[in-house]
């Protein structure tokens, strides 16, 4: 999964702020901040951008009635959504009429409606229109459209225990029955329907029979299939560029494409894709065939026999929803449309091998669409990302977030002319090659090529006269690995040694010349040797690095998750994602029909396939019950030294174990009300009125507490999948753990029991995550294991308090996690008010640049009007290199005192943009020519202060977990405007004290 946010536009999520102001006209580069500060008048209206507007009314999948004349459409317990019913069609019409009215109220037009998994629409809006809509009754959120990218034993099916006479497929009645009656929806780059992995009989008009109850059939443009749970799938084979309706068959039962944003933003001459469901990249074909491709497909590429491969659920059907496009990825709006349609069609599983490099909030449009999809009975598997520690995505609790683990990779040996040997990854060496001359690619470069391009063996960089007959050493990086061997072949080279320039994984790729891929330090040694005179090499079959597996791949993104605030361990689990062989699209893959790919993109469809197998056996189970079964039966990965992996933020619950997943013993289940309460507990306003719960108490198959002070009791409810007696045990270093009751007795499946888990800190150090596990054993040798992650905290305090007056004080409660605590007071700051005016002629907005200096602690920002009838919004967002607003901003509406305020208890250095926007009420006339002042109060090392500030006590006698009162006192503060003081704590956090704000 790759994840680059491509659009630069308004974003309403939390962000860091700034000081040192200068006003900007829209899109202008940042100027050096003058002092005193003078706004530069704006001109024209802000550039329109594509937004997703989410409304409060429930979508079809959640609507339980309440509107006169419109019957409920939400599925009942144990049933799937019927989006084709008359009631569903009537309610969709009702929602879409409201979409049109709300968009028209700000002069906008709906570009696309969403009504099945989310209630909302896409529209082109200015920043002013977006701000006005965001504050209106019935509007939950206005989100800028963002771009998402795909995330890029020697057989995963063998490693997971699916194949063989005693494997899972055999226990299910064979490959043809494994996943039968289940539809896997794949949201990706499309499909190459001619692949042997999707070969199947053509669709006829004959309806299912008792002998073949799940036979798909076609009537007109609709493909219908009865499913294992008794509901119906209705798909469409959408025609388009080089894609006919006959491309679908009894395996591929649906194919659609979603490209409104792609077609609007990418000019025709820059498009490198088919405007149809056809896959120009190969990524979607690879994930679809991995999840549910045909069984026993023979693979032969570049003259080598790679044996037979199978999808994880070979008996399942596939429906494809192309929303990701070659070279650019996919827009939020197109992806939400794909999710909406997939659920409406009736898929059972969605695979989403894409995301962003920066974690998206739980209330983002895509994650919210997945929430409703899960409530509608759809299991969602998504890749965690390929960016290592802290750069993860798809972290909502209703999504199964998948990390990538390794498999046994075919290896070969590089034997140098001096006798030294090094083993690396290789799948294309059919016989010994050599001895042959060995050269660095830079030594055989074209005279017109740069050394850096030649080092990477980029297209056209090698000289055929110098390269012919030689084995070439090429550096990994920038260009696709296989394209390097293609360049070596073009220039007449007979082999390649692909070398990492830093510690990375090695990959089995189907190269165009015999290739061995080496990691450092062996790569460095071979490179140095090739630079010498008369270097020779032989590439030899066999050899072993002795690397243990499965390990968590180095590229696989790791937690913790920022937006879950320590209440959830992400990723959830791991699956094979390195050197996975599956179908691809030939045009983009050197003419190959099959190829190896690595990434969490390859891991997610393994889990999607396992979920399809599960629904084939338990068609009425909830997605979260299936998720729990997969998580609690997973096994620990291994470390490079061969030990047991303990990093839960890398592996989650561990690597999936298909042989154990169908016998979970107990499951942790949850549904939409639980997820809404969880979001509310995180501080997310869901607009539903659901009461919040402590996020760590979500009934999840893992346990996590980010800020534990002394002790904490968690609750969980377990549901019996199998009768029996189960006993609890906890391993958590530095903690005492008590589980009540510690023994559970279930007489029949479906029985439920609530338990409490009390964790008390003993010797665990402060602010250091401690990991362990809770395991229930019994029920006939069943082990139900949940990972635990706990971080003891030194202090918990409010992020913001307030008071008023020239002299005054404010008291608040602080809870310590340690017996030693020091509090530091920072004097009040009052920035210079900057006058501004919002003019109707210029769109009703004014933009400024803010710069946060090093050492800043906290800040408050105010836009204040003197007109009691006026309203303003204040929006703060990070500034990008070109001076435009980047993602991750914060919007605050008007306060009763005719102010808009943004408060941040933590500041990082950098540049940001502030935009003051005219406030507005639905149906009211535009308020022109509003005068305001903008004031930035930043507590830092060099900011001007007003008056004095002290805190008491500064060194309190504390007891972990026992709150005490803190009082902040100020005097001599100028009351003409707001001021800001700060109380700092030893762990780097603090409490912002607003005065006269």
Secondary structure, DSSP 8 states (H G I E B T S, - for coil): ------------S-----EEEEEE-TT-------SS-------S----EEEEEEESS--TTT--S-STT----S--TT----TTSHHHHHHHHHHHHHHHHHHHHTT--EEEEE-SSS-EEEEEE-HHHHHHHHTSTTEEEEEE--EEEE----SHHHHTT-SSTTSHHHHTTSGGGTTTT-EEEEEES-B-TTSGGG------S---BTTBTT--EEETTEEEEE-TTS-EEEEEB--BTTB-GGG--SSEEEEEE--HHHHHHS-GGG--S-SSSB-SSSHHHHHHHHHH--SSEEEEETTEEEEEE--TTTTSEEEEEE--BTTTBEEHHHHHHHHHHHHHHT-SEEEE-EE-SS---TTSHHHHHHHHHHHTT-EEEEE--SS-BT------TTSEEEEEE-----EEEEEETTS-EEEEE-S---S-EEEEEEEEGGGGB-TTS-HHHHHTT-TT-B-HHHHTT-EEEEE-SSS-HHHHHHHHHHTT--EEEEE-SSS--------SSEEEEE-TTHHHHHHHHHTSTT-EEEEEE-------SSBB-TTS-B---TTTTTSS-SS-EEEE-SSEEEE--GGGTTT-SEEEE-SHHHHHHHHHHHHHHHHHH-TTS-HHHHHHHHHHT-B--B-TTS-B---HHHHTT-B--HHHHT--SEE----HHHHHHHHHHTT---SS------GGGS--SSEEEEEE-SEEEEEEEEEESS-EEEEEEEE-TTEEEEEESSEEEESSTT-EEEEEEEEEESS--TT-EEEEEEEEEETTTEEEEEEEEEEE-SEEE-SEEEE-SSSEEEEEEEEESSS----EEEEEE----EEEEE-GGGTSEEEEEEEE-TT--EEEEEEEES-TT--EEEEEEEB-TTS-B-S--EEE-B-TTSEEEEEES---SEEEEEEEEE---TTS----SEEEEEEEEEESTT--B-SEEEEE-SS----TT-EEEEEEEEES--TTS-EEEEEE-TTS-EEEEEE--
